[in-house]
Amino acid sequence: MTALGADLRTFIDVSPTPFHAVAEMTRRLSEAGFTELDERERWELRPGGQHWVVRDGGSLIAFRVGTAPLADAGARMVGTHTDSPTFKIRPHSDVTRAGYRLVGVEPYGGALAHTWMDRELTAAGRVALGDGSLRLVSLPGSRLRLPSLAIHLDRSVRDGLVLDPQRQLVPVLGCESEPGLLELIADELAISAGDVVGHDLVLADTQPAGVTGSNWVAASRLDNLGSCHSATHALIAAAAGPQTSMFVANDHEEIGSGSAEGARGSFLEDVFARLVAATGDRDPQARHQAAARSRLLSADMAHAIHPNYSDRHEPSHTPALGGGPVLKHNANQSYATDAGTAGWFASRCAEVGVPIQHFVVRADLPCGSTIGPLTAARLGIATADVGAPMLAMHSCRELASADDVPLMVAAMTACLSS
């Protein structure tokens, strides 16, 4: 397995939630010489400066300031998202039924719910304490499980499994007499359960990322931590130049991006405007000049052709695992790629010897989307949507090729350095 493929597995294992993923990315950026900025403070930026800023724990923007003002050279950006489909734990999560203690959850995003059954799960995220602090937590072990019903008690599952999220997707924690989830979380953090005044907790698979097939990575949350991992490597490796290089990782993409830190929110727009102001002469037109001279590579995982469902793919556009980055196209702008941005990305890939593939959805099927069109529409920046090919997207356990990781890193690095 490639070194970057092995490193992707490590990255995913320490990132059970967007908050943990951001913490891991900032740790890596710090080791590479980047420093943190605070949105509440005034920024003094110099050419070559390397910084990051976090909004609400789950979204990150990191950048290297170019030698020229943004109004003159623009920015080269890679955009990703930190969240993945899962189940969010409810504020009042303690549920008891038939002598068992369960944990109340609700679906987050479009998970393939049946793939979460009979797996070793845990709770992870952050808790808010009475003193105003926030603490990351990942409950050790595999305390939670969604057990299937035996076929002897419902033989209709042979005709198709339908799961009611309110009644049947409620994970079991233990016996009714055992401690509840918040008590276990408090013990892990060495605090009192009464100190916890709020939480953002989700279910997470505890099986480590593994290797299977022909150099493939099997893991949870590949969509879209695979892109976050590649973008972090690319920004660190990108060559300094007149352009400012940026990496944005938004939370909440899987539920529509409608938050202050999501792609529909103002996070990237705010940081972009501050960079323009801090690197130029504060001309009111500078921000618009900078946007017109910028490019965004929106990176979200892509659909590889499935050997058992090849009829669900457009016959002339069949990305393969290990075949390199996938350019996504859609006539109705579910993806933001156009001729100009496709040519820009293809040229950058050709410069570094990276092959590219193309994806369009079948004309008789609906098309998914990502942060690309949202960001392009909000900032007016030319955008290409791309992704590494994968199978089992939105499953609890997804599949991608380790061979695609260095290819995507090289492509992103070339785009950030252009």
N, C-alpha and C positions, 0 to 999 in steps of 0.2 A: 504494500500500500504506500502511496506517496506520503511524504512527510506532512504536507498540508492536509491530506485526507485524514491522517491520524490526529492532527491537531484539531480538525473540525470535530472529531468525536470527543476530544477533551473539552472543547468549547461548549458543546451541547450538554455534556454531563454536568457542568457547573452552572448551567443556565436554565433552571426549571421554570423561570418566569421572566417577563420583560425586565423586572427590577434587577434580577440576578444577571441577566444578559448585559444590561447597561453597566453594572458594577464590574463585570469581567472585561468589557470593552474599555472602560476607563482605566482599569488596571494595566491593560496592555498598552494603551496610549501613554500612560504615565511613564512606563518603562522605556518608551521610545522618545521621551523628552517633551511630550505635550503637557500643558498645565491647564488647570480648571479656571473657568470664568463664571461669574455669578451674574444672572440677569438683573439683579437688584443694584449692581454697582456700575460705575462708569468704566468703559473699556478704553484702554490706551493700547493700540495695536501697532506693531512695527513689521516691515517686510520680513518674511521668513518666520514670523511668530507662529508657534504651534499650540493650539488651544482646543478645549472642548467645553461645552455647556450642556447641562442636563435640565430638563423640565419635568417636574413631577415624578422623577425616579425612573420612569419607563421609556423616556424618549431622549435621544442624544443627538447633538450636532458637534462634529469635530472638523477642524479646518487648519490649513497652512496658508498664511497670508502671502499673496504674491508680491513680486517686486514692483508691479504697476498698480495703480488704483483700479478698483473694480470697474469704474466707468470706462476705463480704457481697454482693459484686458478681459473683463468678465470673470466668471467662475466656472469651474468644471466640477460637477457634483455627481455623487452616487446616492440614490435614495433607496432605503429598505424599510422594513417594519420589524418590530421586535416581538409582536404577539403571535400566538398560535391558537387554533381552536382547542377548547378545553371545557371545564365546568367550574364556574365560580361559586365559591362557598358563600352562603347567605349570611346576613348579619346575625340573625338568630338561627344558628345552624344545628342546635341540639335537637335530635329527633329520636324518639323511642317507639319501637314497634315489636310486638310479639317477643319481648324479652331481650331484644337487641338494641344497641345504641348505634344510631346512624348519623350521617352528616348531611344536612340540607344543602343542595346545590341547584344551580340553574345553568343551562347550556350557554357557553360563550362562543360565538361564531358557529360556523357550519361543520361541526365535527361529525365524522362517521362514527356514530354512537356505539354501534355493535362492536367496533374494534377495541373499545375500552373495557369490555366485559372480561371478567376472569383474569385481570392483570394485577400485578402488585403496584399499588398506587400510594402516593403520599400527598400531604398538603404543603404548599410552599407559597411564598409571597412576602408581604410586609404587614406589620402591625403598628398601629399608632398607640403611643403610651400617654398617660395622663400628664406627663411633663412636657408634651409637645414634640417629643422625638419620634422618629420612625426607625424600626428595626427590621432588617431582612431575616427571614427564617425559612428553613426547609426541614420539615420534621424527619428525623432519621428513621431508617427502616422502611417497612412497607405496611403501614398501619391500616390502609383503606383498601377496599375491594368492592367491585360491582359483580356479585355472583349471578350467573345465569340460572334460569329456572330449568330443572331437569326435563328432558323431552317427555318423560313418562307422565308429567303433569300438564303438558301442553303440546300435543303432537301436531298442532297447526303450524308450528314453526317451520315444518318441512315445506310449507307453501310460502314462506317469507316471514321474517322476523320484523315485527313492528313494536317499537319501544315507546312507552308513554313517559316523557321526561319528568313529569310530576310524581308519578307513582313508582316507576320501575328503574329509574336512573338515580337512585339514592344510595350512595356508597355506605357499606357497613364498616363501622369502626371497631366494634367488639360487643361484649355483653352489656346489658343495661346497667349492671352494677359497677362497671369500669369507668374511669375518668372520661370526661368529654373532651372534644378536640381542643378547646381553648385552654383547658387545664394542661393538656400535653404540650401545647405551644408555650405556655407560660413556664413549664418545667424546663423546656429546652432553652429558653432565654434566661432562666434563673430569675424570674420575676414572679409576682403574684398575678393570678388571673384577673383580679380586680384592677390591675394597672393597665390592662388592655381596654382602650376606649374605641377602637375601630380597627378594621383590617381589610386588606385586599389579598385574599387567599384563593388559590385555585388548586385543582387536582393536577398531579404530575406523575407520569410514569417513572418508575424507579429503575427499570432495566437499563444498564449502561448501553451506550451506542456500540454497535457491534459491526463485524465484517461478515459478509455473506457473498455468495455468487462469485462473479468475476470482478473482484476488487471493488465491491459495492459497500456502501455505508448504510446500515439499517439503524434508524434512530427515531426518537420522537422529535418534533419541532424543527425538522429540516426546513419546512416551510414556516418561517422564513429566516431561521437562524443561520442557514447555509449562506444566504446573501450577506447577513450582518458580519459573519466571520470573514468572508472574502473581502468585503469592503474595508474592514479594519486593517487587514494586511495590505490592501492596495493603497490606502491613504498613507500608511507609514512608509511604504516603498516608493510612492510617487515622487518624481523629480520636481524640485523647486523650479519656479519659473515666473514669468510675468503674471500668469493667471493665478487666482486663488483656488485652491483645491478644497473641496468640502465633502463631507459624508454626513447624511442625515438618516437617522433610524427612528421612525415614528411608531408610537404605540397605537393600538385600537384599530388597525387596518381591517382585522377580521370582523369587526362589527360596524364598519362604515366610516371610520376615521373622524367621526363627529365629536371631537374633544379639543381642548386648548392645546394639547400636545399631539393630536392626530394630524393627518395630512390636510384635513379640511380646516384645521385651526391655524393660528397665526405664528406658530413656532419658527418655521423656516423663513417666512416672510419677515418676522421681527429681526432674526439674526442677520439675514441678508441685508436688510436696511441699515443695521448698525455697522456692518462691515463696509458698506458703501460710504457711509458717513465718516467712519474712522479712517478710511484710506484715501479719501478725496477732499475736495474743497467745499463740500456741503451744497453744491449746486442742486437745486430742486430737480433738475433733469437727470442728475447722475444715476439715480436708482433705475430709471427707465433705460438709460444707456447700458448700464451693467446687465440688466435682465436680457436685453436684446443681444448682448455679446456672450451670453452664458449658454451652457448645455447641461442637461440633466440625464443621467442614466438611471432609470427606475428599475431596480433589480428585485424581482420576486420569482420564486421558483416556477418552473414551466412543466407542462405535461409531456412526458416521454410517451411514445406509442406503447400501448399495452398489448402483449402478445395474445391475451385471451379476449380482448375487446377491441381488436383493431378496427372493427366497423364503426366505432365511435369517433374515429379520427378522420380528418380530411385526407384523402388518399395521397395527395401530392405534397403534404406537409406532415412528415412523420419523424419528429426528433427522436434520437436514440440516446440511451445512457452512454456516456463516455464520448459523445460526438461533439462536445463543445457547447458554448453559450447559444441560447435560442433567442432569436429576434421575434417578438410577438406583434402581430398585425391584426387589426380589426376595422372593418369599413365603418362601423358605427362608433368608433372612438372609445371603445372599452379599453383599448390600449392606445397610447399617445404617439406611437411610432408613425412617422411619415417618410417620404422619400429622402428628405434632407437629413433627418436624424438617423435613418437606417444607413445611409451612405456614410455619415460621420462615424458611426459605430463600426461598420464593416471595414472602413479604411484603417481605423485604429487597430482592429484585430489583425488585418493583413500585415501591418507594420511589425507585429510581434509574432507572426506565424500561428495565430489562433484560428481554427476553423469555426464557422458559424452555421447554425441551423435556423429554420424558419417554422413558425407555428401560426396557423389560423384555425379557428373553430369551424366545424361543419356548418354549412349555410342553414341547416334545419335544426341547429341546436343553439341554445343561449350561450353567451360568452361571459366568462368571469372578468373581473377587473382588478385594479390595484391602485397604488398611490400615484402612478404616473399621470393619468389624466387629471386627477384632482390637483396635483402640484402644478402641472402645466397651466391649468385654467386659472389658478389663484395667482401665480407669479408671472405668467406670460413668458415662460422659458421653454425653448425648444427641447423636446423630450423624446427619448427612445425607451421602450419597455423591453426588458430582456430577462432571462432567468436560466438557471442551470436545470437540465431535464431531470425529472424524477417520476417515480411510480408511487401509488397509494397516497396521493396528496390528501391531507386532512384526516388521514388515519392516525390512530394513536402511535403507529409504528410505520414510518415512511422509508423510502428506499431511493438512494441516489448513487452515482458513481464517484469514487474517490478520484478518478482520472479527470473529472470535470472541475475539480477544485482549483488546481494550478492554472488551468485554462481560463477560468473566470477571474482569478486574481490577476493574471497577466492582462486580460482585456480591460478590467477596471483600472488597473495601474496606467495603462496606455491612455485611457480616456481622461483620467485625472491629470496626466502629464502633458496633454496635447495643447 
